[in-house]
Amino acid sequence: MTYQDLFICNNLLSNIPSSFFGKTIPPKTFTEVLLLQVSYQNKAKVFDDFMQEVLKKLKKEGFDERAQKVQRMEDIDNRLKAHDDWKEGDKDADGKDVPQPAKPSDEELKEADEIRETKADFDKELEELNTAYMDAYQKKSKEEVKELKLLSKETFESLVSFFGFTGNVDFTTANGDKVSLSTQDFLKMIALNAVSLNE
């Protein structure tokens, strides 16, 4: 199993509910699911810690300070825009008058303009960092992860009995999007990715 496989399996297991249409998952089945989740999450933390170290090493000296300056410039720009875009009679969600936001000081505007002169170089640096990081991420995610198990066939049979073959499952993707899957499609995904076929 690679880290990439691990992330898929962990997400699938995270979407298994403890109850479904009034039925409660058998304790033994849920225990195996939870124990596998914990083992996957422990390995995922190892991956995350490794990638944090990679990111630290990829950043050029002073990167964080330059990033903070660009954020500072953007904050000043946003405050100026809020001041300039305000119109007499603007109201908030409760229908109350909104006072005109304060305009940044002349010193702040000068500071933002000075930072702006360095932004093109920073954007290039950021793009190079993102490219290098994603390359390292892809390579690491394809590495094999040892000492990880999958769901047993017995547990999968219990899940099939628990879900049945009708209705839909609320499924949260790895990106956080919520979708509705038929129980059959959900079970098929589990079977393809998270079940040991060697038992």
CNS distance restraints for C-alpha pairs under 8 A (distance, minus, plus):
assign (resid   1 and name CA) (resid   5 and name CA) 5.79 0.50 0.50
assign (resid   1 and name CA) (resid   6 and name CA) 6.65 0.50 0.50
assign (resid   1 and name CA) (resid 144 and name CA) 5.52 0.50 0.50
assign (resid   1 and name CA) (resid 145 and name CA) 5.67 0.50 0.50
assign (resid   1 and name CA) (resid 146 and name CA) 7.39 0.50 0.50
assign (resid   1 and name CA) (resid 148 and name CA) 7.45 0.50 0.50
assign (resid   2 and name CA) (resid   6 and name CA) 6.21 0.50 0.50
assign (resid   2 and name CA) (resid 141 and name CA) 6.48 0.50 0.50
assign (resid   2 and name CA) (resid 142 and name CA) 5.35 0.50 0.50
assign (resid   2 and name CA) (resid 143 and name CA) 5.23 0.50 0.50
assign (resid   2 and name CA) (resid 144 and name CA) 4.21 0.50 0.50
assign (resid   2 and name CA) (resid 145 and name CA) 5.37 0.50 0.50
assign (resid   3 and name CA) (resid   7 and name CA) 6.27 0.50 0.50
assign (resid   3 and name CA) (resid  44 and name CA) 7.52 0.50 0.50
assign (resid   3 and name CA) (resid  47 and name CA) 7.75 0.50 0.50
assign (resid   3 and name CA) (resid 140 and name CA) 7.48 0.50 0.50
assign (resid   3 and name CA) (resid 141 and name CA) 4.72 0.50 0.50
assign (resid   3 and name CA) (resid 142 and name CA) 6.13 0.50 0.50
assign (resid   3 and name CA) (resid 143 and name CA) 6.27 0.50 0.50
assign (resid   3 and name CA) (resid 144 and name CA) 6.60 0.50 0.50
assign (resid   3 and name CA) (resid 145 and name CA) 6.22 0.50 0.50
assign (resid   4 and name CA) (resid   8 and name CA) 6.54 0.50 0.50
assign (resid   4 and name CA) (resid 141 and name CA) 5.06 0.50 0.50
assign (resid   4 and name CA) (resid 142 and name CA) 6.19 0.50 0.50
assign (resid   5 and name CA) (resid   9 and name CA) 6.18 0.50 0.50
assign (resid   5 and name CA) (resid 193 and name CA) 7.46 0.50 0.50
assign (resid   6 and name CA) (resid  10 and name CA) 5.98 0.50 0.50
assign (resid   6 and name CA) (resid  40 and name CA) 6.39 0.50 0.50
assign (resid   6 and name CA) (resid  44 and name CA) 7.72 0.50 0.50
assign (resid   7 and name CA) (resid  11 and name CA) 6.16 0.50 0.50
assign (resid   7 and name CA) (resid  40 and name CA) 7.79 0.50 0.50
assign (resid   7 and name CA) (resid  44 and name CA) 7.44 0.50 0.50
assign (resid   8 and name CA) (resid  12 and name CA) 6.30 0.50 0.50
assign (resid   8 and name CA) (resid 174 and name CA) 7.96 0.50 0.50
assign (resid   8 and name CA) (resid 193 and name CA) 7.41 0.50 0.50
assign (resid   9 and name CA) (resid  13 and name CA) 6.20 0.50 0.50
assign (resid   9 and name CA) (resid 190 and name CA) 7.64 0.50 0.50
assign (resid   9 and name CA) (resid 193 and name CA) 6.26 0.50 0.50
assign (resid   9 and name CA) (resid 194 and name CA) 5.44 0.50 0.50
assign (resid  10 and name CA) (resid  14 and name CA) 6.06 0.50 0.50
assign (resid  10 and name CA) (resid  37 and name CA) 5.92 0.50 0.50
assign (resid  10 and name CA) (resid  40 and name CA) 6.10 0.50 0.50
assign (resid  10 and name CA) (resid  41 and name CA) 7.30 0.50 0.50
assign (resid  11 and name CA) (resid  15 and name CA) 6.51 0.50 0.50
assign (resid  11 and name CA) (resid 173 and name CA) 7.22 0.50 0.50
assign (resid  11 and name CA) (resid 174 and name CA) 6.42 0.50 0.50
assign (resid  12 and name CA) (resid  16 and name CA) 7.00 0.50 0.50
assign (resid  12 and name CA) (resid 189 and name CA) 7.83 0.50 0.50
assign (resid  12 and name CA) (resid 190 and name CA) 6.54 0.50 0.50
assign (resid  12 and name CA) (resid 194 and name CA) 7.87 0.50 0.50
assign (resid  13 and name CA) (resid  33 and name CA) 6.47 0.50 0.50
assign (resid  13 and name CA) (resid  37 and name CA) 6.61 0.50 0.50
assign (resid  14 and name CA) (resid  37 and name CA) 7.29 0.50 0.50
assign (resid  15 and name CA) (resid 170 and name CA) 7.71 0.50 0.50
assign (resid  15 and name CA) (resid 171 and name CA) 5.95 0.50 0.50
assign (resid  15 and name CA) (resid 172 and name CA) 6.74 0.50 0.50
assign (resid  17 and name CA) (resid  25 and name CA) 7.82 0.50 0.50
assign (resid  18 and name CA) (resid  24 and name CA) 6.00 0.50 0.50
assign (resid  18 and name CA) (resid  25 and name CA) 5.36 0.50 0.50
assign (resid  18 and name CA) (resid  30 and name CA) 7.17 0.50 0.50
assign (resid  19 and name CA) (resid  23 and name CA) 5.37 0.50 0.50
assign (resid  19 and name CA) (resid  24 and name CA) 4.33 0.50 0.50
assign (resid  19 and name CA) (resid  25 and name CA) 5.76 0.50 0.50
assign (resid  20 and name CA) (resid  24 and name CA) 6.54 0.50 0.50
assign (resid  20 and name CA) (resid  25 and name CA) 7.76 0.50 0.50
assign (resid  20 and name CA) (resid 162 and name CA) 7.71 0.50 0.50
assign (resid  20 and name CA) (resid 163 and name CA) 6.86 0.50 0.50
assign (resid  23 and name CA) (resid 162 and name CA) 7.12 0.50 0.50
assign (resid  24 and name CA) (resid 162 and name CA) 7.68 0.50 0.50
assign (resid  25 and name CA) (resid  29 and name CA) 6.91 0.50 0.50
assign (resid  25 and name CA) (resid  30 and name CA) 6.39 0.50 0.50
assign (resid  25 and name CA) (resid 159 and name CA) 7.76 0.50 0.50
assign (resid  25 and name CA) (resid 162 and name CA) 6.15 0.50 0.50
assign (resid  26 and name CA) (resid  30 and name CA) 6.27 0.50 0.50
assign (resid  26 and name CA) (resid 158 and name CA) 7.77 0.50 0.50
assign (resid  26 and name CA) (resid 162 and name CA) 7.93 0.50 0.50
assign (resid  27 and name CA) (resid  31 and name CA) 5.95 0.50 0.50
assign (resid  28 and name CA) (resid  32 and name CA) 6.45 0.50 0.50
assign (resid  29 and name CA) (resid  33 and name CA) 6.37 0.50 0.50
assign (resid  29 and name CA) (resid 155 and name CA) 5.68 0.50 0.50
assign (resid  29 and name CA) (resid 158 and name CA) 6.76 0.50 0.50
assign (resid  29 and name CA) (resid 159 and name CA) 7.40 0.50 0.50
assign (resid  30 and name CA) (resid  34 and name CA) 6.06 0.50 0.50
assign (resid  31 and name CA) (resid  35 and name CA) 6.09 0.50 0.50
assign (resid  32 and name CA) (resid  36 and name CA) 6.14 0.50 0.50
assign (resid  32 and name CA) (resid 151 and name CA) 7.48 0.50 0.50
assign (resid  32 and name CA) (resid 155 and name CA) 7.67 0.50 0.50
assign (resid  33 and name CA) (resid  37 and name CA) 6.18 0.50 0.50
assign (resid  33 and name CA) (resid 151 and name CA) 7.39 0.50 0.50
assign (resid  34 and name CA) (resid  38 and name CA) 6.25 0.50 0.50
assign (resid  35 and name CA) (resid  39 and name CA) 6.37 0.50 0.50
assign (resid  36 and name CA) (resid  40 and name CA) 6.14 0.50 0.50
assign (resid  36 and name CA) (resid 149 and name CA) 7.27 0.50 0.50
assign (resid  36 and name CA) (resid 150 and name CA) 7.39 0.50 0.50
assign (resid  36 and name CA) (resid 151 and name CA) 7.75 0.50 0.50
assign (resid  37 and name CA) (resid  41 and name CA) 6.00 0.50 0.50
assign (resid  38 and name CA) (resid  42 and name CA) 6.10 0.50 0.50
assign (resid  39 and name CA) (resid  43 and name CA) 6.43 0.50 0.50
assign (resid  39 and name CA) (resid 148 and name CA) 7.34 0.50 0.50
assign (resid  40 and name CA) (resid  44 and name CA) 6.07 0.50 0.50
assign (resid  40 and name CA) (resid 148 and name CA) 7.57 0.50 0.50
assign (resid  41 and name CA) (resid  45 and name CA) 6.15 0.50 0.50
assign (resid  42 and name CA) (resid  46 and name CA) 6.61 0.50 0.50
assign (resid  43 and name CA) (resid  47 and name CA) 6.44 0.50 0.50
assign (resid  43 and name CA) (resid 145 and name CA) 7.98 0.50 0.50
assign (resid  44 and name CA) (resid  48 and name CA) 6.19 0.50 0.50
assign (resid  45 and name CA) (resid  49 and name CA) 6.01 0.50 0.50
assign (resid  46 and name CA) (resid  50 and name CA) 6.16 0.50 0.50
assign (resid  47 and name CA) (resid  51 and name CA) 6.25 0.50 0.50
assign (resid  47 and name CA) (resid 140 and name CA) 7.99 0.50 0.50
assign (resid  48 and name CA) (resid  52 and name CA) 6.18 0.50 0.50
assign (resid  49 and name CA) (resid  53 and name CA) 6.44 0.50 0.50
assign (resid  50 and name CA) (resid  54 and name CA) 6.34 0.50 0.50
assign (resid  51 and name CA) (resid  55 and name CA) 6.09 0.50 0.50
assign (resid  51 and name CA) (resid 137 and name CA) 7.06 0.50 0.50
assign (resid  52 and name CA) (resid  56 and name CA) 6.31 0.50 0.50
assign (resid  53 and name CA) (resid  57 and name CA) 6.36 0.50 0.50
assign (resid  54 and name CA) (resid  58 and name CA) 6.14 0.50 0.50
assign (resid  54 and name CA) (resid 133 and name CA) 7.47 0.50 0.50
assign (resid  54 and name CA) (resid 136 and name CA) 7.83 0.50 0.50
assign (resid  55 and name CA) (resid  59 and name CA) 6.28 0.50 0.50
assign (resid  55 and name CA) (resid 133 and name CA) 6.54 0.50 0.50
assign (resid  58 and name CA) (resid 129 and name CA) 6.62 0.50 0.50
assign (resid  58 and name CA) (resid 132 and name CA) 7.49 0.50 0.50
assign (resid  58 and name CA) (resid 133 and name CA) 7.42 0.50 0.50
assign (resid  59 and name CA) (resid  63 and name CA) 6.09 0.50 0.50
assign (resid  59 and name CA) (resid 129 and name CA) 6.75 0.50 0.50
assign (resid  62 and name CA) (resid  66 and name CA) 6.31 0.50 0.50
assign (resid  63 and name CA) (resid  67 and name CA) 6.11 0.50 0.50
assign (resid  64 and name CA) (resid  68 and name CA) 6.18 0.50 0.50
assign (resid  65 and name CA) (resid  69 and name CA) 6.34 0.50 0.50
assign (resid  66 and name CA) (resid  70 and name CA) 6.37 0.50 0.50
assign (resid  66 and name CA) (resid 122 and name CA) 7.26 0.50 0.50
assign (resid  67 and name CA) (resid  71 and name CA) 6.26 0.50 0.50
assign (resid  67 and name CA) (resid 122 and name CA) 7.73 0.50 0.50
assign (resid  68 and name CA) (resid  72 and name CA) 6.10 0.50 0.50
assign (resid  69 and name CA) (resid  73 and name CA) 6.24 0.50 0.50
assign (resid  69 and name CA) (resid 115 and name CA) 6.72 0.50 0.50
assign (resid  70 and name CA) (resid  74 and name CA) 6.22 0.50 0.50
assign (resid  70 and name CA) (resid 115 and name CA) 6.62 0.50 0.50
assign (resid  70 and name CA) (resid 116 and name CA) 7.62 0.50 0.50
assign (resid  70 and name CA) (resid 119 and name CA) 6.88 0.50 0.50
assign (resid  71 and name CA) (resid  75 and name CA) 6.12 0.50 0.50
assign (resid  72 and name CA) (resid  76 and name CA) 6.34 0.50 0.50
assign (resid  72 and name CA) (resid 112 and name CA) 7.45 0.50 0.50
assign (resid  73 and name CA) (resid  77 and name CA) 6.17 0.50 0.50
assign (resid  73 and name CA) (resid 111 and name CA) 7.50 0.50 0.50
assign (resid  73 and name CA) (resid 112 and name CA) 4.59 0.50 0.50
assign (resid  73 and name CA) (resid 113 and name CA) 7.77 0.50 0.50
assign (resid  73 and name CA) (resid 115 and name CA) 6.44 0.50 0.50
assign (resid  73 and name CA) (resid 116 and name CA) 7.13 0.50 0.50
assign (resid  74 and name CA) (resid  78 and name CA) 6.05 0.50 0.50
assign (resid  74 and name CA) (resid 112 and name CA) 7.83 0.50 0.50
assign (resid  75 and name CA) (resid  79 and name CA) 6.22 0.50 0.50
assign (resid  76 and name CA) (resid  80 and name CA) 6.20 0.50 0.50
assign (resid  76 and name CA) (resid 104 and name CA) 6.47 0.50 0.50
assign (resid  76 and name CA) (resid 108 and name CA) 6.89 0.50 0.50
assign (resid  76 and name CA) (resid 109 and name CA) 7.03 0.50 0.50
assign (resid  76 and name CA) (resid 112 and name CA) 6.66 0.50 0.50
assign (resid  77 and name CA) (resid  81 and name CA) 6.15 0.50 0.50
assign (resid  77 and name CA) (resid 112 and name CA) 7.47 0.50 0.50
assign (resid  78 and name CA) (resid  82 and name CA) 6.11 0.50 0.50
assign (resid  79 and name CA) (resid  83 and name CA) 6.24 0.50 0.50
assign (resid  79 and name CA) (resid 101 and name CA) 7.45 0.50 0.50
assign (resid  79 and name CA) (resid 102 and name CA) 7.52 0.50 0.50
assign (resid  79 and name CA) (resid 103 and name CA) 6.65 0.50 0.50
assign (resid  79 and name CA) (resid 104 and name CA) 6.62 0.50 0.50
assign (resid  80 and name CA) (resid  84 and name CA) 6.12 0.50 0.50
assign (resid  80 and name CA) (resid 103 and name CA) 5.62 0.50 0.50
assign (resid  80 and name CA) (resid 104 and name CA) 6.13 0.50 0.50
assign (resid  81 and name CA) (resid  85 and name CA) 5.81 0.50 0.50
assign (resid  82 and name CA) (resid  86 and name CA) 6.11 0.50 0.50
assign (resid  82 and name CA) (resid 101 and name CA) 6.35 0.50 0.50
assign (resid  83 and name CA) (resid 100 and name CA) 6.13 0.50 0.50
assign (resid  83 and name CA) (resid 101 and name CA) 4.96 0.50 0.50
assign (resid  83 and name CA) (resid 102 and name CA) 6.17 0.50 0.50
assign (resid  83 and name CA) (resid 103 and name CA) 5.62 0.50 0.50
assign (resid  86 and name CA) (resid  90 and name CA) 7.04 0.50 0.50
assign (resid  86 and name CA) (resid 100 and name CA) 5.95 0.50 0.50
assign (resid  86 and name CA) (resid 101 and name CA) 7.48 0.50 0.50
assign (resid  87 and name CA) (resid 100 and name CA) 7.72 0.50 0.50
assign (resid  89 and name CA) (resid  97 and name CA) 6.19 0.50 0.50
assign (resid  89 and name CA) (resid  98 and name CA) 7.32 0.50 0.50
assign (resid  90 and name CA) (resid  97 and name CA) 5.89 0.50 0.50
assign (resid  90 and name CA) (resid  98 and name CA) 5.52 0.50 0.50
assign (resid  90 and name CA) (resid  99 and name CA) 7.96 0.50 0.50
assign (resid  91 and name CA) (resid  95 and name CA) 5.21 0.50 0.50
assign (resid  91 and name CA) (resid  96 and name CA) 5.15 0.50 0.50
assign (resid  91 and name CA) (resid  97 and name CA) 4.49 0.50 0.50
assign (resid  91 and name CA) (resid  98 and name CA) 5.13 0.50 0.50
assign (resid  92 and name CA) (resid  96 and name CA) 5.51 0.50 0.50
assign (resid  92 and name CA) (resid  97 and name CA) 6.54 0.50 0.50
assign (resid  92 and name CA) (resid  98 and name CA) 6.09 0.50 0.50
assign (resid 104 and name CA) (resid 108 and name CA) 5.92 0.50 0.50
assign (resid 104 and name CA) (resid 109 and name CA) 6.48 0.50 0.50
assign (resid 105 and name CA) (resid 109 and name CA) 6.31 0.50 0.50
assign (resid 106 and name CA) (resid 110 and name CA) 6.13 0.50 0.50
assign (resid 107 and name CA) (resid 111 and name CA) 6.10 0.50 0.50
assign (resid 108 and name CA) (resid 112 and name CA) 6.14 0.50 0.50
assign (resid 109 and name CA) (resid 113 and name CA) 6.29 0.50 0.50
assign (resid 110 and name CA) (resid 114 and name CA) 6.28 0.50 0.50
assign (resid 111 and name CA) (resid 115 and name CA) 6.31 0.50 0.50
assign (resid 112 and name CA) (resid 116 and name CA) 6.06 0.50 0.50
assign (resid 113 and name CA) (resid 117 and name CA) 6.66 0.50 0.50
assign (resid 114 and name CA) (resid 118 and name CA) 7.43 0.50 0.50
assign (resid 115 and name CA) (resid 119 and name CA) 6.56 0.50 0.50
assign (resid 116 and name CA) (resid 120 and name CA) 7.85 0.50 0.50
assign (resid 118 and name CA) (resid 122 and name CA) 6.35 0.50 0.50
assign (resid 119 and name CA) (resid 123 and name CA) 5.98 0.50 0.50
assign (resid 120 and name CA) (resid 124 and name CA) 6.37 0.50 0.50
assign (resid 121 and name CA) (resid 125 and name CA) 6.26 0.50 0.50
assign (resid 122 and name CA) (resid 126 and name CA) 6.03 0.50 0.50
assign (resid 123 and name CA) (resid 127 and name CA) 6.12 0.50 0.50
assign (resid 124 and name CA) (resid 128 and name CA) 6.28 0.50 0.50
assign (resid 125 and name CA) (resid 129 and name CA) 6.19 0.50 0.50
assign (resid 126 and name CA) (resid 130 and name CA) 6.12 0.50 0.50
assign (resid 127 and name CA) (resid 131 and name CA) 6.18 0.50 0.50
assign (resid 128 and name CA) (resid 132 and name CA) 6.19 0.50 0.50
assign (resid 129 and name CA) (resid 133 and name CA) 6.00 0.50 0.50
assign (resid 130 and name CA) (resid 134 and name CA) 6.03 0.50 0.50
assign (resid 131 and name CA) (resid 135 and name CA) 6.18 0.50 0.50
assign (resid 132 and name CA) (resid 136 and name CA) 6.28 0.50 0.50
assign (resid 133 and name CA) (resid 137 and name CA) 6.03 0.50 0.50
assign (resid 134 and name CA) (resid 138 and name CA) 6.06 0.50 0.50
assign (resid 135 and name CA) (resid 139 and name CA) 6.34 0.50 0.50
assign (resid 136 and name CA) (resid 140 and name CA) 6.07 0.50 0.50
assign (resid 137 and name CA) (resid 141 and name CA) 5.98 0.50 0.50
assign (resid 138 and name CA) (resid 142 and name CA) 6.55 0.50 0.50
assign (resid 139 and name CA) (resid 143 and name CA) 6.97 0.50 0.50
assign (resid 149 and name CA) (resid 196 and name CA) 7.69 0.50 0.50
assign (resid 150 and name CA) (resid 194 and name CA) 5.40 0.50 0.50
assign (resid 150 and name CA) (resid 195 and name CA) 5.19 0.50 0.50
assign (resid 150 and name CA) (resid 196 and name CA) 5.20 0.50 0.50
assign (resid 151 and name CA) (resid 155 and name CA) 6.28 0.50 0.50
assign (resid 151 and name CA) (resid 156 and name CA) 6.61 0.50 0.50
assign (resid 151 and name CA) (resid 194 and name CA) 5.95 0.50 0.50
assign (resid 151 and name CA) (resid 195 and name CA) 4.57 0.50 0.50
assign (resid 151 and name CA) (resid 196 and name CA) 5.81 0.50 0.50
assign (resid 152 and name CA) (resid 156 and name CA) 6.29 0.50 0.50
assign (resid 152 and name CA) (resid 195 and name CA) 5.95 0.50 0.50
assign (resid 152 and name CA) (resid 196 and name CA) 5.54 0.50 0.50
assign (resid 152 and name CA) (resid 197 and name CA) 7.87 0.50 0.50
assign (resid 152 and name CA) (resid 199 and name CA) 6.99 0.50 0.50
assign (resid 153 and name CA) (resid 157 and name CA) 6.12 0.50 0.50
assign (resid 153 and name CA) (resid 195 and name CA) 6.52 0.50 0.50
assign (resid 153 and name CA) (resid 196 and name CA) 6.55 0.50 0.50
assign (resid 153 and name CA) (resid 197 and name CA) 7.06 0.50 0.50
assign (resid 153 and name CA) (resid 199 and name CA) 6.88 0.50 0.50
assign (resid 154 and name CA) (resid 158 and name CA) 6.37 0.50 0.50
assign (resid 155 and name CA) (resid 159 and name CA) 6.29 0.50 0.50
assign (resid 156 and name CA) (resid 160 and name CA) 6.25 0.50 0.50
assign (resid 156 and name CA) (resid 191 and name CA) 7.57 0.50 0.50
assign (resid 156 and name CA) (resid 195 and name CA) 7.01 0.50 0.50
assign (resid 157 and name CA) (resid 161 and name CA) 6.27 0.50 0.50
assign (resid 158 and name CA) (resid 162 and name CA) 6.10 0.50 0.50
assign (resid 159 and name CA) (resid 163 and name CA) 6.08 0.50 0.50
assign (resid 160 and name CA) (resid 164 and name CA) 5.67 0.50 0.50
assign (resid 160 and name CA) (resid 165 and name CA) 7.80 0.50 0.50
assign (resid 160 and name CA) (resid 187 and name CA) 7.03 0.50 0.50
assign (resid 163 and name CA) (resid 183 and name CA) 6.63 0.50 0.50
assign (resid 164 and name CA) (resid 183 and name CA) 7.29 0.50 0.50
assign (resid 165 and name CA) (resid 183 and name CA) 5.95 0.50 0.50
assign (resid 165 and name CA) (resid 184 and name CA) 5.78 0.50 0.50
assign (resid 166 and name CA) (resid 182 and name CA) 7.24 0.50 0.50
assign (resid 166 and name CA) (resid 183 and name CA) 6.24 0.50 0.50
assign (resid 166 and name CA) (resid 184 and name CA) 7.49 0.50 0.50
assign (resid 167 and name CA) (resid 182 and name CA) 6.01 0.50 0.50
assign (resid 167 and name CA) (resid 183 and name CA) 6.06 0.50 0.50
assign (resid 168 and name CA) (resid 180 and name CA) 6.09 0.50 0.50
assign (resid 168 and name CA) (resid 181 and name CA) 5.24 0.50 0.50
assign (resid 168 and name CA) (resid 182 and name CA) 4.18 0.50 0.50
assign (resid 168 and name CA) (resid 183 and name CA) 5.17 0.50 0.50
assign (resid 169 and name CA) (resid 180 and name CA) 5.68 0.50 0.50
assign (resid 169 and name CA) (resid 181 and name CA) 5.18 0.50 0.50
assign (resid 169 and name CA) (resid 182 and name CA) 6.04 0.50 0.50
assign (resid 169 and name CA) (resid 183 and name CA) 5.79 0.50 0.50
assign (resid 169 and name CA) (resid 186 and name CA) 7.30 0.50 0.50
assign (resid 170 and name CA) (resid 178 and name CA) 6.92 0.50 0.50
assign (resid 170 and name CA) (resid 179 and name CA) 6.06 0.50 0.50
assign (resid 170 and name CA) (resid 180 and name CA) 4.85 0.50 0.50
assign (resid 170 and name CA) (resid 181 and name CA) 6.53 0.50 0.50
assign (resid 171 and name CA) (resid 178 and name CA) 5.70 0.50 0.50
assign (resid 171 and name CA) (resid 179 and name CA) 5.24 0.50 0.50
assign (resid 171 and name CA) (resid 180 and name CA) 5.80 0.50 0.50
assign (resid 171 and name CA) (resid 181 and name CA) 6.55 0.50 0.50
assign (resid 172 and name CA) (resid 176 and name CA) 5.68 0.50 0.50
assign (resid 172 and name CA) (resid 177 and name CA) 5.56 0.50 0.50
assign (resid 172 and name CA) (resid 178 and name CA) 4.50 0.50 0.50
assign (resid 172 and name CA) (resid 179 and name CA) 6.31 0.50 0.50
assign (resid 173 and name CA) (resid 177 and name CA) 5.27 0.50 0.50
assign (resid 173 and name CA) (resid 178 and name CA) 6.38 0.50 0.50
assign (resid 173 and name CA) (resid 179 and name CA) 7.53 0.50 0.50
assign (resid 181 and name CA) (resid 185 and name CA) 6.33 0.50 0.50
assign (resid 181 and name CA) (resid 186 and name CA) 6.20 0.50 0.50
assign (resid 182 and name CA) (resid 186 and name CA) 6.30 0.50 0.50
assign (resid 183 and name CA) (resid 187 and name CA) 6.05 0.50 0.50
assign (resid 184 and name CA) (resid 188 and name CA) 6.04 0.50 0.50
assign (resid 185 and name CA) (resid 189 and name CA) 6.22 0.50 0.50
assign (resid 186 and name CA) (resid 190 and name CA) 6.39 0.50 0.50
assign (resid 187 and name CA) (resid 191 and name CA) 6.10 0.50 0.50
assign (resid 188 and name CA) (resid 192 and name CA) 6.12 0.50 0.50
assign (resid 189 and name CA) (resid 193 and name CA) 6.14 0.50 0.50
assign (resid 189 and name CA) (resid 194 and name CA) 7.93 0.50 0.50
assign (resid 190 and name CA) (resid 194 and name CA) 5.12 0.50 0.50
assign (resid 190 and name CA) (resid 195 and name CA) 6.62 0.50 0.50
assign (resid 191 and name CA) (resid 195 and name CA) 5.26 0.50 0.50
